[in-house]
């Protein structure tokens, strides 16, 4: 197995992780909702990098970024609690050990932030039974499905 390093994202990584944002945007078929604006996406990443309410990680293999995750805290609109949610989670090498380690860090970070729950969305869950089994093994339960329609 290839050795990997999971570390905090830093300013120098921004253009590298933009690559993963583009891949996600295409894979999620969001192009019909508007052309990807790289400058806007980079500003979004910078804003989250500078926020105390965000956690950003990269997976590095042999000095190259192979994955990227971004999580954030939001107020629960229904109660006086906060919920952590996943914004980006992409691993090129589909390494379950790296995925598990990042999810565990996400859970610990969310707990330290006082969150009542962590939320995880995935386009992989649309048809990938292995991913569904993996995420359930991590203790997640399916609570909501998203449907999108352009107007």
N, C-alpha and C positions, 0 to 999 in steps of 0.2 A: 504494500500500500504506500502511496505517495505521502510524504510528510506535508502537513499543512500548518499554518499559523493563523489563529484568529486574533485580530487586534482591533483597537479603535480606529475608525476612519480619521484621517487627518486632511488638512487643506491640500496637500500634494496629490491626494487620491481622487480629487473631485472629477477631473476629466476622465480618469480611468473608470470610475463607477457610472459616468454618464453612458458609457457603452452598455451597461446592464439595464439602465433605465430605458434605453432605446429598444433593447431586446424584449423587455417586459411589455412595452407599449405595443410592439408588433404582435407578440404572442397573445396578449389579452384582446387583440383586435380593436384597440381604441383609436386607430387611425381614422376611422369613420367619424369620430367625435371631434376631430380637428388635428391639424398637422402638429407634430411634436415641435415645440419651441425649445431648442437647446439652452438658450440664455435663461428662459424662465425656469427650466428644470435645474440648471446650475444654481440659480438664485434660491430656489426651494431647498436644494441640498445645503447651501451655505447657511441659510436661515436655521435649518435643523442642526447643522454642525455647531452653531453658536448658541443653541438653546439648551437650557438646563432640563428641559422637558423631553429631550430626545436622546436616543441611544443609537449610535451608528457603528456598525462593525464591517470589516472586510475579512475575507478568507484569502490567504496568500499561499500559493504553491510555487516553490522554486523561484521566489521573487516576483511572481506575477499574480495579480488579483484575479481570483477565480470565482469570487462570490461577494455579495454585498447585502447587508440588511440594514433597515432603518425602522425604528420603532418610536412611538411618541405617546404622550399622556394627554388624555382629553377628559373634560368634565362629563360625567354621566348626566344626560338630559332628564333622567327619570328619578334620580335620587342624589343625595349629597356625597357621592363617591366619585372616584376617578377610575377610568379604565385605560389600560395601555393597549395600543393597537399597532399592528404591523402595517407599514406603508410599503416597503420593498423587502423582498426576500428572494434572492436568486443565487443559486449555486450551479455553475457550469458543470462541475464534475459530479453532481448528485451524491456527494459524500454524506451518508447518513450520520456518521460520527460528528462531522463538522456541524451539520444541521441540528443535531441533538444538543451539542455544546452551545451553539448560539441561542437556541430556544431556552435552555436552562439559564443562560446569562440574562436573557430577556425577562424571564420569570422573576429572577432574583432582583434585577433592577426595578421592575414594576412593583414588587413587594416593598422594596426600600423607598419607593416614591409614594407609598400608601395606596396603591391601586387595589380595587376590590377584585379585579379580574384582568386577564390578558386576552386579547382578541387576535386571531390569526386568520387571514384570508389567503386564498391561493387559487390561481387559475389551474394549477395542477390537479386540484380536487375535482375538476369537471369531468375527467375521464380516467384518472390514474388511480387504480385501486391500491397500488403499493403505497402511494402517498397517503391516501385515506387511512389505510391500516397504520402507517407510521404516525400520523398526527393523532390518531385515536390512542395509540400506545403511549403517547406523550401526555395523555390525560385530557385532551381537548374533546369537546362535544359539539356537534353541528347544531347551531342555533338559528341561523338566518342564511338565506340564499339571496343573491343579488341578481336582478334582471335589469338590463339597460336597453333603452330604445332611443335612438336619435330623433330629434324633433326639428 
